Amino acid sequence: MSVSEEGRRLLERLKERRRDLMHGFIEYLGEEDTVELLLLVSRAV
């Protein structure tokens, strides 16, 4: 496996995990509160 192929696979796994995490936040907090949380976090960084 080449380095770039391994990197692509890693990036795809990270994207899937991010998607799963976002769905979890939306299920737990609700869509409106999730958006508000993301706005607060984006201002903090």
TITOR-725191 format. One record per residue: x, y, z of N, C-alpha, C in turn; residue in three letters. Coordinates in steps of 0.001 Angstrom, whole numbers. Example, Ala and Ser with C-alpha at 12.3 -4.5 7.8 and 13.67 -1.06 7.14 Angstrom:
<atoms>
<atom <13190; -5690; 7800>; <12300; -4500; 7800>; <13200; -3300; 7800>; "ala">;
<atom <12850; -2250; 7080>; <13670; -1060; 7140>; <12900; 30; 7870>; "ser">;
</atoms>
This chain:
<atoms>
<atom <860; -1179; 0>; <0; 0; 0>; <903; 1239; 0>; "met">;
<atom <610; 2143; -877>; <1408; 3368; -949>; <1003; 4334; 157>; "ser">;
<atom <1869; 5283; 416>; <1594; 6275; 1456>; <335; 7070; 1115>; "val">;
<atom <204; 7469; -151>; <-967; 8272; -522>; <-2251; 7456; -416>; "ser">;
<atom <-2181; 6164; -734>; <-3361; 5300; -608>; <-3746; 5156; 863>; "glu">;
<atom <-2748; 4967; 1712>; <-2994; 4853; 3151>; <-3568; 6161; 3692>; "glu">;
<atom <-3040; 7286; 3223>; <-3547; 8594; 3639>; <-4991; 8799; 3230>; "gly">;
<atom <-5323; 8383; 2016>; <-6713; 8511; 1550>; <-7658; 7681; 2403>; "arg">;
<atom <-7231; 6468; 2744>; <-8072; 5602; 3590>; <-8263; 6216; 4973>; "arg">;
<atom <-7195; 6744; 5534>; <-7276; 7381; 6849>; <-8211; 8580; 6805>; "leu">;
<atom <-8084; 9407; 5774>; <-8948; 10574; 5631>; <-10411; 10160; 5516>; "leu">;
<atom <-10692; 9109; 4763>; <-12065; 8632; 4609>; <-12620; 8144; 5948>; "glu">;
<atom <-11810; 7417; 6722>; <-12263; 6954; 8045>; <-12544; 8137; 8965>; "arg">;
<atom <-11687; 9158; 8920>; <-11904; 10342; 9751>; <-13192; 11056; 9362>; "leu">;
<atom <-13462; 11147; 8063>; <-14698; 11780; 7598>; <-15917; 11008; 8085>; "lys">;
<atom <-15848; 9662; 8032>; <-16963; 8837; 8501>; <-17185; 9037; 9997>; "glu">;
<atom <-16107; 9079; 10762>; <-16234; 9271; 12214>; <-16807; 10647; 12535>; "arg">;
<atom <-16387; 11662; 11780>; <-16924; 13007; 11993>; <-18425; 13024; 11718>; "arg">;
<atom <-18829; 12363; 10628>; <-20250; 12272; 10297>; <-21025; 11583; 11421>; "arg">;
<atom <-20484; 10463; 11913>; <-21133; 9737; 13006>; <-21242; 10606; 14252>; "asp">;
<atom <-20193; 11346; 14555>; <-20193; 12227; 15718>; <-21255; 13313; 15582>; "leu">;
<atom <-21347; 13912; 14404>; <-22343; 14962; 14173>; <-23757; 14410; 14318>; "met">;
<atom <-23998; 13222; 13772>; <-25325; 12624; 13908>; <-25643; 12349; 15375>; "his">;
<atom <-24630; 11932; 16133>; <-24826; 11695; 17561>; <-25180; 12972; 18306>; "gly">;
<atom <-24486; 14074; 17993>; <-24814; 15353; 18620>; <-26236; 15771; 18277>; "phe">;
<atom <-26607; 15639; 17010>; <-27941; 16056; 16580>; <-29006; 15217; 17279>; "ile">;
<atom <-28773; 13900; 17401>; <-29738; 13041; 18087>; <-29848; 13412; 19562>; "glu">;
<atom <-28715; 13703; 20202>; <-28705; 13976; 21636>; <-29216; 15376; 21960>; "tyr">;
<atom <-28742; 16388; 21239>; <-29068; 17776; 21556>; <-30241; 18330; 20756>; "leu">;
<atom <-30483; 17759; 19607>; <-31437; 18355; 18684>; <-30686; 19241; 17705>; "gly">;
<atom <-31276; 19454; 16553>; <-30573; 20173; 15483>; <-30258; 21616; 15860>; "glu">;
<atom <-31209; 22313; 16457>; <-31009; 23730; 16785>; <-29877; 23921; 17798>; "glu">;
<atom <-29875; 23100; 18852>; <-28819; 23212; 19862>; <-27458; 22793; 19308>; "asp">;
<atom <-27442; 21828; 18397>; <-26184; 21415; 17776>; <-25593; 22558; 16970>; "thr">;
<atom <-26423; 23256; 16210>; <-25952; 24398; 15425>; <-25393; 25467; 16356>; "val">;
<atom <-26097; 25739; 17449>; <-25628; 26745; 18406>; <-24292; 26333; 19028>; "glu">;
<atom <-24168; 25057; 19378>; <-22916; 24551; 19941>; <-21767; 24705; 18948>; "leu">;
<atom <-22003; 24366; 17690>; <-20956; 24490; 16673>; <-20545; 25943; 16472>; "leu">;
<atom <-21496; 26854; 16528>; <-21168; 28275; 16403>; <-20302; 28740; 17568>; "leu">;
<atom <-20639; 28305; 18777>; <-19834; 28667; 19946>; <-18417; 28114; 19832>; "leu">;
<atom <-18295; 26869; 19417>; <-16978; 26248; 19278>; <-16171; 26951; 18193>; "val">;
<atom <-16809; 27285; 17080>; <-16075; 27928; 15986>; <-15577; 29315; 16388>; "ser">;
<atom <-16312; 30004; 17252>; <-15853; 31314; 17731>; <-14691; 31172; 18704>; "arg">;
<atom <-14654; 30056; 19425>; <-13629; 29854; 20447>; <-12271; 29484; 19854>; "ala">;
<atom <-12267; 28943; 18659>; <-10979; 28517; 18072>; <-10495; 29461; 17010>; "val">;
</atoms>
